[in-house]
Amino acid sequence: MSSGSSHIFALIFACIFFGYAMINSLIFYSRARRDREYSSKAMNEFAKSPRYGQTIWISGIIGTVGFAIASWRLVIELWSRR
């Protein structure tokens, strides 16, 4: 694989990875608003902890910023190859 195509592949992977983190944050945030019991004791205790909301917000912000940067770099890279 050439250097240019591996760079594009890495940017696509980064977009998928950060988009997944962003979507997971939204899903877990919506689940936290409903009182659900998790089957895992550790997850249940974490969901009831005061740090749960902060953790979800931080991972959501990281996912959003990472997705924005990776997708913008992907657009620029594809535009320059045109």
CORQUI-V945763 format. One record per pair of residues at least 4 apart in sequence whose C-alpha atoms are under 7 Angstrom apart, sorted by the first residue. I is the first residue (numbers start at 1). J is the second residue. Records with the same first field share a line. If there is no record, write none. Layout:
BEGIN
I = J / J
END
This chain:
BEGIN
1 = 5 / 6
2 = 6
3 = 7
4 = 8
5 = 9
6 = 10
7 = 11
8 = 12 / 74
9 = 13
10 = 14
11 = 15 / 70 / 74
12 = 16
13 = 17
14 = 18 / 70
15 = 19 / 67 / 70 / 71
16 = 20
17 = 21
18 = 22 / 63 / 64 / 66 / 67
19 = 23 / 63 / 67
20 = 24
21 = 25 / 59 / 60 / 63
22 = 26 / 60 / 63 / 64
23 = 27
24 = 28
25 = 29 / 56 / 59 / 60
26 = 30
27 = 31
28 = 32
29 = 33 / 56
30 = 34
32 = 47
37 = 44
38 = 43 / 44
40 = 44
41 = 45
42 = 46
43 = 47
44 = 48
45 = 49
46 = 52
47 = 52
51 = 55
52 = 56
53 = 57
54 = 58
55 = 59
56 = 60
57 = 61
58 = 62
59 = 63
60 = 64
61 = 65
62 = 66
63 = 67
64 = 68
65 = 69
66 = 70
67 = 71
68 = 72
69 = 73
70 = 74
71 = 75
72 = 76
73 = 77
74 = 78
75 = 79
76 = 80
77 = 81
78 = 82
END
